[in-house]
Amino acid sequence: VTFGAIALLFLTLLRGEPPRRFKSYVVAFLLTVSCGAATEVAQAFVFRDPSILDVVRDALGAITALVGYATLVPGADARGRPWRLAGAVFACGGAAIMMAPLSLCLVAYAHRDLSFPTLLEGCSPLDRYFVSGRHADLKVVPSAGAAASACGRAFRVEFATAQYAGISIDEPYPDWRTAQTLIIDLRNPDEADLSLVLRVHDRAHNQQYEDRFNREFTLPAREHLEIAIPIAEIAHAPATRLMDLSQIAGIIVFRDRGLNPGKFEVERILLRR
């Protein structure tokens, strides 16, 4: 959307009044894509990951805005009914593709809020939106045993030899002030015990170990483990302040010792009032 606006800005700077030549649209498009490519190159110098796919997205925004402007705006530059109709169809399709991620984002936030006080459960594809693997592959698998989740599914976290591999909820429901206990429901399907760490941090976290909640524990082989942690203990975990329970920003469960491949399953993570 941003690069669509940039493309229209370039078009106006090249020629502000109609009729505009086709060449003006081409130049505006090329200038916009060049800006998008330049931003990706610049990211390499600030320790971010350049992406060709992002340039393609920028190009889609630019061409959608330009085609839409040429065909849909009153007094537009496109001439002839077939051209205007084809351009309108293209612009509408491009706009739908551009808005799809935003629509998915809004639906995922709504699903997250409606699921509260459950913070994680593999019952819907939308449950994957805020979840990521840290040096690990995530799969939704059938859960087992009496502690199975409501829908009978669990997140399986499969890691190779990377240290600190695990599962991260990058943006859980943030307001935990009404909760009393955090519940973590885990299962170890392997033959070896796992040494894991639970980490919880808020938006003010300064990336220091002492400025968050950390709990080490062992997940026994072939066992299910339910961990219950008082919210008051989480609130008092930072060394120099109270954690802001209205702005919880992340939950991570990760392997902290050993480099052997392995896996564990997360049945659910929830709050109890």
Residue pairs with C-beta under 8 A, 6 or more apart in sequence:
1 61
1 98
2 61
3 32
3 35
3 36
3 57
3 58
3 59
3 61
3 62
3 65
4 61
4 62
4 64
4 65
4 66
4 98
5 65
6 32
6 35
6 62
7 28
7 29
7 31
7 32
7 61
7 62
7 63
7 65
7 66
8 28
8 65
8 66
8 69
10 27
10 28
10 31
10 32
11 20
11 24
11 25
11 28
11 66
11 69
14 20
14 24
14 27
14 28
15 21
15 24
18 75
18 76
18 77
19 77
20 70
20 77
25 66
25 70
25 77
28 62
28 66
29 59
29 62
29 63
29 66
32 58
32 59
32 62
33 55
33 58
33 59
33 62
35 58
36 54
36 55
36 58
36 59
36 62
37 55
37 58
40 50
40 51
40 52
40 54
40 55
41 50
43 49
43 50
44 50
57 98
60 94
60 97
60 98
61 94
61 98
63 94
64 90
64 91
64 94
64 95
64 98
67 87
67 90
67 91
67 94
68 87
68 88
68 91
68 94
68 95
69 76
70 76
70 77
70 78
70 87
71 78
71 83
71 84
71 86
71 87
71 88
71 91
72 87
72 88
72 91
76 84
78 84
78 87
104 129
105 129
107 126
108 126
108 129
108 130
111 124
111 126
111 127
111 129
112 126
112 129
112 130
112 171
112 172
112 173
113 173
115 121
115 127
115 173
116 173
116 271
117 173
117 179
117 270
117 271
117 272
117 273
118 268
118 269
118 270
119 169
119 172
119 173
119 251
119 269
119 270
119 271
120 127
120 131
120 155
120 169
120 172
120 251
120 266
120 268
120 269
120 270
121 127
121 149
121 150
121 151
121 153
121 267
121 268
121 269
121 270
122 128
122 140
122 149
122 151
122 153
122 154
122 155
123 149
123 150
123 151
123 153
128 138
128 140
130 169
130 170
130 171
130 172
131 138
131 155
131 167
131 168
131 169
131 170
132 138
132 167
132 168
132 170
133 157
133 159
133 165
133 166
133 167
133 168
134 164
134 165
134 166
134 167
134 168
134 252
134 254
135 159
135 160
135 162
135 163
135 164
135 165
135 166
136 157
136 158
136 159
136 162
136 165
136 166
136 167
137 157
137 158
137 159
138 155
138 156
138 157
138 158
138 167
139 155
139 156
139 158
140 153
140 154
140 155
140 156
141 153
141 154
141 155
141 156
141 265
142 152
142 153
142 154
143 149
143 152
143 153
143 154
143 187
143 265
143 267
144 187
145 187
145 224
146 224
147 185
147 187
147 224
147 226
147 267
148 154
148 267
149 185
149 267
149 268
150 268
154 187
154 265
154 266
154 267
154 268
155 167
155 265
155 266
156 189
156 263
156 264
156 265
157 165
157 166
157 167
157 253
157 263
157 264
157 265
157 266
158 261
158 262
158 263
159 165
159 166
159 255
159 261
159 262
159 263
160 261
161 259
161 260
161 261
162 259
163 255
163 256
163 259
164 254
164 255
164 256
165 254
165 255
166 196
166 252
166 253
166 254
166 255
167 252
167 253
167 254
167 266
168 250
168 251
168 252
168 254
169 250
169 251
169 252
169 269
170 250
171 249
171 250
172 248
172 249
172 250
172 251
172 269
173 248
174 203
174 246
174 247
174 248
174 249
175 245
175 246
175 247
175 248
176 182
176 231
176 234
176 245
176 246
176 248
176 271
177 245
177 246
178 273
179 231
179 271
179 272
179 273
180 230
180 231
180 271
180 272
180 273
181 228
181 229
181 230
181 231
181 271
181 272
182 200
182 228
182 229
182 231
182 234
182 269
182 270
182 271
183 226
183 227
183 228
183 268
183 269
183 270
183 271
183 272
184 198
184 226
184 227
184 229
184 253
184 266
184 269
185 224
185 225
185 226
185 266
185 267
185 268
185 269
185 270
186 196
186 219
186 224
186 225
186 226
186 227
186 253
186 264
186 265
186 266
186 267
187 219
187 223
187 224
187 225
187 264
187 265
187 267
188 194
188 219
188 220
188 221
188 222
188 223
188 225
188 264
188 265
189 222
189 263
189 264
189 265
190 221
190 222
190 262
190 263
190 264
191 221
191 222
192 221
192 260
192 262
193 218
193 219
193 220
193 221
194 218
194 219
194 221
194 255
194 262
194 264
195 216
195 217
195 218
195 219
195 255
195 256
195 257
195 258
196 216
196 217
196 218
196 219
196 253
196 254
196 255
196 256
196 264
197 214
197 215
197 216
197 217
197 252
197 253
197 254
197 255
197 256
198 213
198 214
198 215
198 217
198 227
198 229
198 251
198 252
198 253
199 212
199 213
199 214
199 250
199 251
199 252
199 253
199 254
200 212
200 213
200 234
200 237
200 243
200 248
200 250
200 251
201 211
201 212
201 213
201 243
201 248
201 249
201 250
202 212
202 243
202 244
202 245
202 247
202 248
202 249
203 244
203 247
203 249
204 241
204 244
204 247
205 211
205 212
205 249
205 250
210 238
210 239
210 240
211 238
211 239
211 240
211 241
212 237
212 238
212 243
213 229
213 233
213 234
213 237
213 238
213 243
214 237
215 227
215 229
216 256
217 225
217 227
219 225
219 264
224 267
228 272
231 245
231 271
234 243
234 245
235 242
235 243
235 245
236 242
236 243
237 243
251 269
253 264
253 266
255 262
